[in-house]
Amino acid sequence: MPMAVLCTLPANLHFSRMTIMPRSVITREHRMRVPYELKEGQSRLFHKLPSGLDMEVIFQKGLRYYRRNPNERRDRSENPPLVFIHGSFHAAWCWAEHWLPFFSQNGYDCYALSLLAQGESDAPAGPVAGSLQTHAADVADFIRKEVTLPPVLLGHSFGGLIVQYYIANIRSEQILETKSLHPDLAGAVLICSVPPSGNSGLVWRYLFSKPIAAFKVTRSLAAKGFQTSLPLCKETFFSAEMEDHLVLRYQKLMTESSRMPLFDLRKLNASLPVPSVPNASIEVLVLGANQDFIVDAEGLSETGKFYGVSPVCVEGNVGHDLMLDCSWEKGARVILSWLSGLNRQ
């Protein structure tokens, strides 16, 4: 039965009831002991992967609306869908909090995926959720079967590394003229992303230049200290201005989000750097945050140079979790402006 979605808009906007047909709506018990409550207009769906495992998708339809002034009428029907990929200790909910409503209200269909063993997704057999190859393949399977237009793929932190690997696979398939397993993209956004060489360079730079920070990062992430220490969680993921009650809420969600590691880091680092993508036709935005405690300015610069673009560093109250921090709208508006330019090409 179709699911009707009603969304709240400013008083000067007119819109009609929209109907979406999800493949499956959640009916099973939550995987997370602290489940994320969806916002108005959002649906939790599941995509069946070739492995038989279910991948959680939080979906929010883009609004097609017009203002009362006919001169301001806007046609949103050709906007590319947005597909969001989270990083370690996160899941689809991290995009649903602010950015899905924001981009939906600006006319973009939004899909936030929870990678396997994260959020409400099923877990594979074994000690880790997957590899760059398997995660990219899962994203590709979802796009191929569920998304009708070439999307913009947005990845955060280690999710950004998955997006980079996806782009490299597209280019490899084009060069070798092999079967296209990774559908084409309208563009890609790398948000506080692990650079193409991986996180080892970040770790070594911290060890030599900021040994105390290196210790904190190791304790927070490798030893999962962020799960029990509110100050450490705040310093790792957020700006100093982030309110403690919000940090506490997200700390609980992050603690519940990851039932097993995204990667085996040793195997991951052995498979890097990401293959180069000469003459890639995909437009890439590299976005960072000035208070990022994990990805430093040099790591941001490395990613920008790899794709031949100037990275954008958001100033203000934004840390590593740029999409959740108290100034989350700053990064969202940078992306929206970039998307507007993409649509005009």
VENKA-V600414 format. One record per helix or strand. SS is the DSSP state (@ for helix, = for strand). FROM is the first residue (numbers start at 1). TO is the last residue. If there is no record, write none. Layout:
[[SS	FROM	TO] [SS	FROM	TO]]
This chain:
[[=	3	5] [=	13	14] [=	18	20] [=	25	25] [=	42	48] [=	54	60] [=	66	67] [@	70	72] [=	82	85] [@	93	96] [@	99	105] [=	110	113] [=	118	118] [=	128	128] [@	132	146] [=	152	156] [@	158	176] [=	187	191] [@	200	209] [@	211	222] [@	225	227] [@	230	237] [@	244	257] [=	258	258] [=	261	261] [@	265	270] [=	284	289] [@	297	307] [=	312	314] [@	328	344]]
